[in-house]
Amino acid sequence: MFDTLSDRLAATFKNLRGKGRLSEADIDATCREIRIALLEADVALPVVRAFIKQVKDRALTAEVSAALNPAQQIVKIVNEELINILGGETRRLRYAKTGPTVIMLAGLQGAGKTTLAGKLGHWLKQQKHTPLLVACDLQRPNAVTQLGVVAERAGVAFYGPQPGNGVGDPVQVARDSIEYAKQKQHDIVIVDTAGRLGIDAELMQQAADIRAAVDPDEVLFVLDAMIGQDAVTTAQAFLEGVDFTGVVLSKLDGDARGGAALSVAHVTGRQIMFASNGEKVDDFDAFHPDRMASRILGMGDMLSLIEKAEQTFSQAEAEKMAAKLQGGGKDFTLDDFLSQLEQVQKMGSISKLLGMLPGMGQIRDQINSIDDKDVNRVGAIIKSMTPAERTDPKIINGSRRLRIAKGSGTGVGEVNNLVERFFDARKMMTAMASGKGIPGMPGIPGMGGGGKKSAKKAPQAKGKRKSGNPLKRAQEEQAAAERRALGPGADAPAAPAAPGGAFGLGAGKGPADFELPKEFKDLL
């Protein structure tokens, strides 16, 4: 959703690089470009004016003029002001001191309230809560049935005593749900209310009556992030009619301009608490203003990526893989390779995961072209192999590859590519485990070399040359004979040490009486 805005801002900051000092004209030109980028992203005009004023005032101070890298200081200022526009700090749910905690959802029809109720329930269940979804949308056809299906998919409890389709009293259903939750020991009640295609008095009155009946701890306004400038008008109307406490953005995975997200928190004074960015039940998470600002500026979102990994990967599997890597990767099999792919797949779309990495905006087209079905094809190829072939892919010859290709519905070329990639991955792990670094990459401090060029071999020690002087040669041969007589590894006897000689050896304690410490012996 923020791709266009990210591209415009990146191009603006690129023009600042290489300048040792920024003039007032440079700052004016930069602010003008940022203003155009925000307006094109459909950010509300009052928000743009406030944002540009803050950036300009800070950019003209010594904070930038005295900086070693003024361009980076401008990016830092824009990042901090974006965080402020998006709400500042992360806003957490407020829970009731004595349960159940009541969360009421409000918003226009089509904003995604019912689907979001299931996602919120699933998210709370992962936080070790026991949520209950309550169907209070009794106007829209099959809204009660839809919420029941969503609740079942999310794995949470559902309360819908009225059939809906225009039948039943939503205020009474909301009131009764609190007692039901207490009886069934649910600590959170999520009330899904009715919406309208537009703002009207009947919609606002019903929402206000439900709020008065259940006295919710949180009233979340569900905002469709794709509706553009109308988001501000709608948000202000709901703020006056229902007085919501937080905002939830839905459909953040759309390709519309995302100015609504940048406008609503600043205009209403209510922070964005959650964001939905997909159709699956787990495409939902808490909204972090600092992480969103970082993504808009192309800096990635590593913290969210790490959190997803921690939720998905099991500790036992991670330790098992670590042990195999430390062993040099020789025990790493195609079964392990498939297991790792499946774990990554559980984290969500691979293109979304790559989009969280810093600097990925430069190769956005390649990332968007990634097909998640490729992972399924790799899985089909590996599952078409015998256990022996998965353990030792070296035995996969031409006839076996043909059989595997037919069994997985792929071509022989795809099987060849998979086997080659697997051997490359194992070679890289072996090199990293042995401290040689990553093959084909320059050496990293503390990780060995890793380049393809082999290290220069140390010149081999040449045999000891015999002296051409007959007298000297006789002395050398005599010394060699004495060494052989003393045994292997022994050295020729040295001259007796003088009294009070080196290392503090006293008189009478020559080399024959001296003994090396045990640590030195072990070292030798």
C-alpha positions as CSV (number, residue, x, y, z in Angstrom):
1,M,0.0,0.0,0.0
2,F,2.9,2.4,0.8
3,D,5.0,1.4,-2.2
4,T,4.5,4.6,-4.2
5,L,5.1,6.8,-1.2
6,S,8.3,4.8,-0.3
7,D,9.6,5.1,-3.9
8,R,9.0,8.9,-4.0
9,L,10.7,9.4,-0.6
10,A,13.6,7.3,-1.6
11,A,14.1,9.3,-4.7
12,T,14.0,12.5,-2.7
13,F,16.6,11.4,-0.2
14,K,18.8,10.1,-3.0
15,N,19.2,13.7,-4.3
16,L,20.6,14.8,-0.9
17,R,23.4,12.2,-0.9
18,G,26.9,13.5,-1.5
19,K,26.2,17.0,-0.3
20,G,28.5,18.0,2.5
21,R,26.2,20.9,3.6
22,L,22.6,21.6,3.0
23,S,21.5,25.1,2.1
24,E,18.0,26.5,2.9
25,A,17.2,26.1,-0.8
26,D,18.0,22.4,-0.6
27,I,15.8,21.9,2.4
28,D,12.9,23.8,0.7
29,A,13.2,21.6,-2.4
30,T,13.3,18.5,-0.2
31,C,10.2,19.5,1.8
32,R,8.4,20.3,-1.5
33,E,9.1,16.8,-2.8
34,I,8.0,15.2,0.5
35,R,4.7,17.3,0.4
36,I,4.0,16.2,-3.1
37,A,4.7,12.5,-2.2
38,L,2.3,12.7,0.8
39,L,-0.5,14.4,-1.1
40,E,-0.2,11.8,-3.9
41,A,-0.5,9.1,-1.2
42,D,-3.9,10.6,-0.2
43,V,-2.8,12.0,3.1
44,A,-5.2,14.6,4.5
45,L,-4.0,18.2,3.8
46,P,-4.0,19.4,7.4
47,V,-1.8,16.4,8.3
48,V,0.6,17.2,5.4
49,R,0.9,20.9,6.5
50,A,1.6,19.9,10.1
51,F,4.2,17.3,9.0
52,I,6.1,19.6,6.6
53,K,6.2,22.4,9.1
54,Q,7.8,20.1,11.8
55,V,10.3,18.7,9.3
56,K,11.2,22.1,8.0
57,D,11.6,23.7,11.4
58,R,13.9,20.9,12.6
59,A,15.9,20.8,9.3
60,L,16.8,24.4,9.6
61,T,18.4,24.1,13.0
62,A,22.0,23.2,14.0
63,E,20.8,19.5,14.2
64,V,21.3,19.3,10.4
65,S,23.8,22.1,9.6
66,A,26.4,20.8,12.1
67,A,25.9,17.1,11.2
68,L,28.7,15.2,9.4
69,N,26.1,13.6,7.1
70,P,23.1,16.1,6.6
71,A,21.2,13.7,4.3
72,Q,21.0,11.0,7.0
73,Q,19.9,13.7,9.5
74,I,17.0,14.6,7.2
75,V,16.0,10.9,6.9
76,K,16.2,10.7,10.7
77,I,13.9,13.7,11.2
78,V,11.4,12.4,8.6
79,N,11.4,9.0,10.3
80,E,10.7,10.5,13.8
81,E,8.0,12.8,12.5
82,L,6.3,9.9,10.6
83,I,6.3,8.0,13.9
84,N,4.6,11.0,15.6
85,I,2.0,11.3,12.8
86,L,1.2,7.5,13.1
87,G,0.6,7.9,16.9
88,G,4.0,7.8,18.6
89,E,4.2,4.8,20.9
90,T,2.5,1.4,20.4
91,R,-1.0,1.4,22.0
92,R,-1.8,-1.8,23.9
93,L,-5.3,-3.1,24.8
94,R,-6.7,-2.1,28.1
95,Y,-8.1,-5.1,30.0
96,A,-10.8,-4.9,32.7
97,K,-9.7,-5.4,36.3
98,T,-12.5,-7.8,36.8
99,G,-13.5,-9.8,33.7
100,P,-14.7,-10.1,31.2
101,T,-13.0,-7.4,29.1
102,V,-15.5,-6.1,26.5
103,I,-14.3,-5.0,23.1
104,M,-16.8,-3.5,20.8
105,L,-16.2,-3.2,17.0
106,A,-17.8,-0.3,15.0
107,G,-17.5,0.9,11.4
108,L,-19.1,1.1,8.0
109,Q,-20.5,-2.0,6.2
110,G,-17.8,-3.6,4.1
111,A,-14.9,-2.3,6.2
112,G,-14.2,-5.9,7.3
113,K,-15.6,-5.9,10.9
114,T,-16.8,-9.5,10.9
115,T,-13.6,-11.0,9.4
116,L,-11.5,-8.8,11.8
117,A,-13.5,-10.0,14.8
118,G,-12.2,-13.6,14.0
119,K,-8.7,-12.4,13.5
120,L,-8.7,-10.4,16.7
121,G,-10.1,-13.5,18.5
122,H,-7.4,-15.7,17.0
123,W,-4.7,-13.2,18.0
124,L,-6.0,-13.0,21.6
125,K,-6.2,-16.8,21.8
126,Q,-2.5,-16.9,20.9
127,Q,-2.0,-14.5,23.9
128,K,-3.5,-17.2,26.2
129,H,-6.9,-15.6,26.4
130,T,-10.3,-17.2,25.9
131,P,-12.3,-14.8,23.7
132,L,-16.0,-15.0,22.8
133,L,-17.4,-13.6,19.5
134,V,-20.9,-12.1,19.8
135,A,-23.1,-11.6,16.7
136,C,-24.9,-8.2,17.1
137,D,-25.1,-7.5,13.4
138,L,-28.7,-8.6,12.9
139,Q,-29.5,-6.5,9.8
140,R,-27.1,-7.7,7.1
141,P,-28.1,-11.0,5.5
142,N,-26.3,-14.0,6.9
143,A,-24.0,-11.8,9.1
144,V,-24.6,-14.1,12.1
145,T,-23.8,-17.2,10.0
146,Q,-20.7,-15.6,8.7
147,L,-19.4,-14.7,12.2
148,G,-20.1,-18.3,13.2
149,V,-17.9,-19.6,10.3
150,V,-15.2,-17.1,11.1
151,A,-15.2,-18.1,14.8
152,E,-14.9,-21.8,13.9
153,R,-12.0,-21.0,11.5
154,A,-10.2,-19.0,14.2
155,G,-10.8,-21.7,16.8
156,V,-12.7,-19.4,19.3
157,A,-16.2,-19.5,20.9
158,F,-19.3,-18.0,19.3
159,Y,-22.5,-16.5,20.7
160,G,-25.4,-15.9,18.4
161,P,-28.8,-16.6,19.9
162,Q,-30.7,-14.6,17.3
163,P,-30.9,-15.7,13.6
164,G,-30.4,-12.2,12.2
165,N,-31.5,-11.2,8.7
166,G,-33.6,-8.4,10.3
167,V,-34.8,-10.5,13.3
168,G,-33.8,-9.8,16.9
169,D,-32.6,-7.1,19.2
170,P,-28.9,-6.4,19.0
171,V,-28.8,-4.5,22.3
172,Q,-30.3,-7.4,24.2
173,V,-27.9,-9.9,22.6
174,A,-25.0,-7.7,23.6
175,R,-26.3,-7.4,27.2
176,D,-27.0,-11.2,27.5
177,S,-23.5,-12.1,26.1
178,I,-21.8,-10.7,29.2
179,E,-23.6,-13.1,31.5
180,Y,-23.0,-15.9,29.1
181,A,-19.3,-15.1,29.1
182,K,-19.2,-15.2,32.9
183,Q,-20.9,-18.6,33.0
184,K,-18.6,-20.1,30.4
185,Q,-15.5,-18.4,31.9
186,H,-14.5,-16.3,28.8
187,D,-12.2,-13.5,29.8
188,I,-12.8,-11.4,26.7
189,V,-16.0,-10.6,24.8
190,I,-15.7,-9.2,21.2
191,V,-19.0,-7.6,20.1
192,D,-19.5,-7.4,16.3
193,T,-22.0,-4.6,15.5
194,A,-23.9,-3.7,12.3
195,G,-22.7,-1.2,9.7
196,R,-24.2,0.9,7.0
197,L,-23.1,1.9,3.5
198,G,-22.8,5.4,4.8
199,I,-23.1,7.5,8.0
200,D,-26.8,7.7,9.2
201,A,-28.6,8.5,12.5
202,E,-30.0,4.9,12.9
203,L,-26.5,3.4,12.7
204,M,-25.0,5.8,15.2
205,Q,-28.0,5.4,17.6
206,Q,-27.7,1.6,17.6
207,A,-24.0,1.7,18.2
208,A,-24.5,4.2,21.0
209,D,-27.2,2.0,22.6
210,I,-24.9,-1.1,22.5
211,R,-22.1,0.8,24.0
212,A,-24.4,2.0,26.9
213,A,-25.7,-1.6,27.4
214,V,-22.3,-3.3,27.8
215,D,-20.0,-0.4,28.8
216,P,-17.0,-1.7,26.8
217,D,-13.4,-1.3,27.9
218,E,-12.4,-0.7,24.3
219,V,-14.4,0.6,21.3
220,L,-12.4,-0.1,18.1
221,F,-13.2,1.7,15.0
222,V,-12.6,-0.6,12.0
223,L,-11.3,1.5,9.1
224,D,-11.0,0.3,5.5
225,A,-7.5,1.6,4.6
226,M,-8.5,1.7,0.9
227,I,-11.2,4.4,1.1
228,G,-8.8,7.4,0.8
229,Q,-9.7,10.9,1.9
230,D,-13.2,9.8,3.1
231,A,-11.5,7.9,5.9
232,V,-11.0,11.2,7.8
233,T,-14.7,12.2,7.5
234,T,-15.9,8.8,8.5
235,A,-13.5,8.6,11.5
236,Q,-14.6,12.1,12.8
237,A,-18.3,11.1,12.4
238,F,-17.8,7.9,14.5
239,L,-15.7,9.8,17.0
240,E,-18.6,12.2,17.6
241,G,-21.3,9.5,17.5
242,V,-19.7,6.6,19.4
243,D,-16.5,8.0,20.8
244,F,-14.1,5.1,19.9
245,T,-10.9,4.5,21.9
246,G,-8.7,3.0,19.1
247,V,-8.5,2.4,15.4
248,V,-8.0,-0.9,13.5
249,L,-6.8,-0.7,9.9
250,S,-8.1,-3.4,7.5
251,K,-7.1,-4.3,4.0
252,L,-3.5,-3.0,4.3
253,D,-2.5,-5.5,1.7
254,G,-4.4,-3.6,-0.9
255,D,-2.8,-1.6,-3.7
256,A,-4.7,1.7,-3.0
257,R,-2.9,4.8,-1.7
258,G,-2.6,4.4,2.1
259,G,-3.0,8.0,3.2
260,A,-5.9,7.0,5.5
261,A,-3.4,5.3,7.8
262,L,-1.2,8.3,8.0
263,S,-4.2,10.7,8.6
264,V,-6.6,9.1,11.0
265,A,-4.4,9.0,14.2
266,H,-3.4,12.7,13.8
267,V,-6.9,13.9,12.9
268,T,-8.9,12.0,15.6
269,G,-6.3,11.8,18.3
270,R,-7.0,8.1,18.7
271,Q,-4.1,5.7,18.0
272,I,-4.0,2.9,15.5
273,M,-3.9,-0.3,17.6
274,F,-4.1,-3.2,15.1
275,A,-3.6,-3.8,11.3
276,S,-5.0,-6.5,9.1
277,N,-2.8,-7.2,6.0
278,G,-4.3,-10.3,4.3
279,E,-7.2,-12.7,4.1
280,K,-5.9,-15.5,6.3
281,V,-6.9,-15.5,10.0
282,D,-3.3,-14.9,11.1
283,D,-2.7,-11.9,8.8
284,F,-3.2,-9.6,11.7
285,D,-1.0,-8.0,14.3
286,A,-0.5,-5.1,16.7
287,F,0.3,-1.8,15.0
288,H,3.7,-0.4,15.8
289,P,4.2,3.3,14.5
290,D,8.0,3.0,14.6
291,R,8.0,-0.2,12.5
292,M,5.5,1.2,10.0
293,A,7.5,4.4,9.6
294,S,10.6,2.2,9.1
295,R,8.9,0.2,6.3
296,I,7.6,3.3,4.6
297,L,11.2,4.7,4.4
298,G,12.5,1.4,3.1
299,M,14.4,0.4,6.2
300,G,12.6,-2.8,6.7
301,D,10.9,-4.3,9.8
302,M,13.3,-6.8,11.3
303,L,11.5,-6.8,14.7
304,S,8.2,-8.0,13.2
305,L,10.1,-10.6,11.2
306,I,11.9,-11.9,14.3
307,E,8.6,-12.1,16.2
308,K,7.0,-14.1,13.4
309,A,9.9,-16.5,13.4
310,E,9.7,-16.9,17.2
311,Q,6.0,-17.7,17.0
312,T,6.5,-20.2,14.1
313,F,9.8,-22.1,14.7
314,S,9.9,-24.6,17.5
315,Q,12.8,-24.5,20.0
316,A,13.5,-28.2,19.6
317,E,13.7,-28.0,15.8
318,A,16.0,-24.9,16.0
319,E,18.4,-26.7,18.4
320,K,18.3,-29.8,16.2
321,M,19.2,-27.7,13.1
322,A,21.9,-25.8,15.0
323,A,23.6,-29.1,16.0
324,K,23.6,-30.2,12.4
325,L,25.1,-26.9,11.2
326,Q,27.8,-27.1,13.9
327,G,28.6,-30.5,12.6
328,G,29.5,-29.0,9.3
329,G,26.2,-29.7,7.5
330,K,27.2,-33.3,6.5
331,D,24.2,-34.6,8.4
332,F,21.8,-32.1,6.7
333,T,19.4,-34.1,4.5
334,L,16.6,-33.2,2.1
335,D,14.1,-34.0,4.9
336,D,15.7,-31.2,7.0
337,F,15.6,-29.0,3.9
338,L,11.9,-29.6,3.4
339,S,11.2,-29.1,7.2
340,Q,12.9,-25.7,7.0
341,L,10.9,-24.7,4.0
342,E,7.6,-25.7,5.6
343,Q,8.5,-23.7,8.8
344,V,9.2,-20.6,6.6
345,Q,5.9,-21.2,4.8
346,K,4.0,-21.1,8.1
347,M,5.3,-17.6,8.7
348,G,3.3,-16.4,5.7
349,S,3.9,-15.2,2.2
350,I,7.6,-15.3,1.2
351,S,7.3,-12.0,-0.7
352,K,5.9,-10.3,2.5
353,L,8.7,-11.8,4.6
354,L,11.3,-10.6,2.2
355,G,9.6,-7.1,2.1
356,M,10.4,-6.8,5.8
357,L,14.2,-6.9,5.1
358,P,16.0,-3.6,4.8
359,G,16.7,-2.4,1.3
360,M,14.3,-4.8,-0.4
361,G,12.4,-1.9,-2.0
362,Q,15.1,-1.7,-4.7
363,I,14.2,-5.2,-5.9
364,R,10.4,-5.0,-5.2
365,D,9.4,-6.2,-8.7
366,Q,11.5,-9.4,-8.3
367,I,10.0,-10.0,-4.8
368,N,6.5,-9.5,-6.0
369,S,7.1,-12.0,-8.8
370,I,7.9,-14.8,-6.3
371,D,5.3,-17.5,-6.4
372,D,4.6,-19.2,-3.1
373,K,3.5,-22.3,-5.1
374,D,7.2,-22.9,-5.9
375,V,7.7,-24.0,-2.3
376,N,4.9,-26.5,-2.8
377,R,6.6,-27.9,-6.0
378,V,9.9,-28.3,-4.1
379,G,8.0,-30.2,-1.4
380,A,6.3,-32.4,-4.0
381,I,9.7,-33.3,-5.5
382,I,11.3,-34.2,-2.2
383,K,8.3,-36.2,-1.1
384,S,8.5,-38.2,-4.4
385,M,12.0,-39.5,-3.3
386,T,12.7,-42.6,-1.3
387,P,14.0,-42.2,2.2
388,A,17.4,-43.3,1.0
389,E,17.5,-40.7,-1.7
390,R,16.5,-38.0,0.8
391,T,19.3,-39.0,3.1
392,D,22.0,-39.3,0.4
393,P,21.0,-37.3,-2.8
394,K,24.3,-38.4,-4.4
395,I,22.6,-41.7,-5.4
396,I,20.0,-39.9,-7.5
397,N,21.1,-40.8,-11.0
398,G,19.3,-40.1,-14.4
399,S,16.7,-42.8,-14.1
400,R,15.8,-41.9,-10.5
401,R,15.5,-38.2,-11.5
402,L,13.1,-39.2,-14.3
403,R,11.0,-41.2,-11.8
404,I,11.0,-38.4,-9.2
405,A,9.9,-35.9,-11.9
406,K,7.0,-38.1,-13.0
407,G,6.0,-38.7,-9.4
408,S,5.9,-35.0,-8.5
409,G,4.4,-33.7,-11.7
410,T,7.4,-31.6,-12.6
411,G,10.2,-31.7,-15.1
412,V,13.7,-33.3,-14.8
413,G,15.2,-29.9,-15.0
414,E,13.4,-28.8,-11.8
415,V,14.6,-31.9,-10.1
416,N,18.2,-31.2,-11.2
417,N,18.0,-27.6,-10.0
418,L,16.7,-28.7,-6.6
419,V,19.5,-31.2,-6.1
420,E,22.2,-28.7,-7.2
421,R,20.8,-26.0,-4.9
422,F,20.8,-28.5,-2.0
423,F,24.4,-29.4,-2.5
424,D,25.3,-25.7,-2.8
425,A,23.5,-25.0,0.5
426,R,25.2,-27.9,2.2
427,K,28.6,-26.8,0.9
428,M,28.0,-23.3,2.2
429,M,27.0,-24.6,5.7
430,T,30.2,-26.8,5.8
431,A,32.4,-23.8,4.9
432,M,30.7,-21.6,7.5
433,A,31.0,-24.3,10.2
434,S,34.7,-24.8,9.5
435,G,35.3,-21.1,9.8
436,K,36.1,-20.5,6.1
437,G,33.2,-18.1,5.6
438,I,30.7,-18.2,2.8
439,P,32.0,-19.5,-0.5
440,G,32.2,-16.8,-3.2
441,M,32.1,-14.0,-0.6
442,P,34.9,-11.9,0.7
443,G,36.2,-12.8,4.1
444,I,34.3,-11.5,7.1
445,P,36.2,-10.6,10.3
446,G,35.9,-13.5,12.7
447,M,34.4,-15.8,10.1
448,G,37.4,-16.8,8.0
449,G,38.1,-16.1,4.4
450,G,35.5,-17.6,2.2
451,G,36.7,-16.4,-1.1
452,K,37.1,-18.8,-4.0
453,K,40.8,-18.0,-4.3
454,S,42.8,-20.5,-2.4
455,A,45.2,-19.3,0.2
456,K,48.8,-19.2,-0.8
457,K,50.5,-22.3,0.4
458,A,53.4,-21.8,2.7
459,P,56.7,-22.8,1.1
460,Q,57.7,-26.3,2.2
461,A,60.7,-26.5,4.4
462,K,63.7,-27.7,2.6
463,G,65.9,-30.4,4.0
464,K,68.9,-29.2,6.0
465,R,71.8,-28.7,3.7
466,K,75.1,-30.2,4.6
467,S,78.0,-27.8,5.0
468,G,80.8,-27.9,2.4
469,N,83.4,-27.5,5.2
470,P,84.6,-31.0,6.2
471,L,85.3,-30.0,9.8
472,K,82.0,-28.3,10.2
473,R,80.2,-31.2,8.5
474,A,81.9,-33.7,11.0
475,Q,80.6,-31.6,13.9
476,E,77.1,-31.6,12.5
477,E,77.1,-35.4,12.0
478,Q,78.4,-35.9,15.5
479,A,75.6,-33.7,16.9
480,A,73.0,-35.6,14.9
481,A,74.3,-39.0,16.2
482,E,74.0,-37.7,19.8
483,R,70.5,-36.6,19.2
484,R,69.6,-40.1,17.9
485,A,71.2,-41.6,20.9
486,L,69.1,-39.4,23.3
487,G,65.9,-40.6,21.6
488,P,63.3,-39.1,19.2
489,G,62.3,-35.4,19.7
490,A,65.3,-34.8,22.0
491,D,67.7,-31.9,21.3
492,A,71.5,-31.9,21.5
493,P,72.9,-31.3,25.0
494,A,73.7,-27.7,25.6
495,A,76.7,-26.3,27.5
496,P,76.3,-26.3,31.3
497,A,74.6,-23.2,32.7
498,A,76.7,-20.7,34.5
499,P,76.0,-20.0,38.2
500,G,73.0,-17.7,38.5
501,G,72.4,-18.0,34.8
502,A,69.3,-17.4,32.7
503,F,65.8,-18.1,34.2
504,G,67.4,-17.9,37.7
505,L,68.9,-21.4,37.6
506,G,71.4,-21.7,40.4
507,A,74.7,-23.4,40.3
508,G,74.7,-27.2,39.7
509,K,71.2,-27.1,38.1
510,G,71.9,-27.6,34.5
511,P,69.6,-28.7,31.7
512,A,69.8,-32.4,32.8
513,D,68.2,-31.3,36.2
514,F,65.7,-28.9,34.7
515,E,62.2,-30.1,33.9
516,L,59.5,-28.3,31.9
517,P,56.2,-27.5,33.6
518,K,53.3,-30.0,32.8
519,E,51.4,-27.4,30.8
520,F,54.4,-26.9,28.5
521,K,54.8,-30.6,28.1
522,D,51.1,-31.0,27.2
523,L,51.4,-28.1,24.7
524,L,54.4,-29.7,23.0
